[in-house]
């Protein structure tokens, strides 16, 4: 399962409108893990983040990020992280020497 977390919000100081969300997505399978970092940008015209800044929760902002990615984008991140873990479990390339 992919866990989305919010690491930072950029906002306009005049009205606290959140313009950029910095987020991470992580999958863990036992001792293996994979993660990715990205940002999502918003404009007032989007009408997305109209919750007052002081009332925001991580769940609200993760919902914005997932909505901005769409179902296909979220599925692509899930697959990429799962593939990364699969390669960690069964690497296709190895390093070292035979002696």
C-alpha positions in Angstrom: 0.0 0.0 0.0 1.3 3.5 -0.9 1.3 6.0 1.9 1.2 9.7 0.8 2.6 12.3 3.3 2.9 16.0 3.1 6.3 17.5 3.8 5.6 21.2 3.2 3.1 23.8 2.0 4.0 27.0 0.2 1.3 29.7 0.6 0.6 33.3 -0.1 1.0 35.4 3.0 -1.7 37.8 2.0 -4.5 35.3 2.2 -2.8 31.9 3.2 -3.8 30.4 -0.2 -1.7 27.2 -0.6 0.1 27.4 -4.0 2.4 24.4 -3.8 2.2 21.1 -1.9 5.4 19.1 -1.4 4.6 15.5 -1.0 6.1 12.0 -0.7 4.7 8.6 -1.6 6.2 5.5 0.1 5.7 1.8 -0.1 7.2 -0.7 2.4 7.4 -4.5 2.1 9.3 -5.9 5.1 12.9 -4.6 4.9 12.4 -3.1 1.4 11.0 0.3 0.8 10.6 2.8 -2.1 9.6 6.4 -2.2 9.2 9.3 -4.5 9.0 13.1 -3.9 7.1 15.6 -6.0 5.0 18.8 -5.8 1.5 19.8 -6.8 0.8 23.4 -7.7 -2.6 25.1 -7.4 -4.1 28.3 -8.6 -7.1 30.1 -7.1 -9.0 29.4 -10.3 -8.8 25.7 -9.6 -11.2 26.1 -6.7 -9.6 23.2 -4.9 -8.1 24.3 -1.7 -10.7 26.7 -0.2 -10.4 25.3 3.3 -8.9 28.0 5.6 -5.2 27.4 6.2 -5.5 27.0 9.9 -8.2 24.3 9.5 -6.2 22.2 7.0 -5.4 18.6 7.9 -2.9 16.2 6.3 -5.9 14.2 5.0 -7.3 17.3 3.2 -4.0 18.0 1.5 -3.3 14.4 0.5 -6.8 14.4 -1.1 -5.9 17.5 -3.1 -2.7 15.8 -4.3 -4.4 12.5 -5.3 -7.2 14.5 -7.0 -4.6 16.4 -9.0 -2.8 13.2 -10.0 -6.1 11.5 -10.9 -6.7 7.7 -10.6 -4.3 6.9 -13.4 -1.5 9.0 -11.8 -2.0 7.4 -8.4 -2.0 4.0 -10.0 1.2 4.8 -11.9 2.9 5.8 -8.6 1.7 2.6 -6.9 3.1 0.5 -9.8 6.4 2.4 -10.0 7.0 2.0 -6.2 6.0 -1.7 -6.3 8.4 -2.3 -9.3 11.2 -0.6 -7.4 10.7 -2.9 -4.4 10.5 -6.0 -6.7 13.9 -5.0 -8.2 15.3 -4.6 -4.7 14.1 -8.2 -3.9 15.4 -9.7 -7.1 18.0 -7.4 -8.6 18.8 -7.6 -12.3 22.3 -6.3 -11.9 25.0 -7.2 -9.4 28.3 -5.7 -8.6 31.5 -7.2 -7.1 34.3 -9.5 -8.1 34.5 -13.3 -8.2 37.4 -13.6 -5.9 
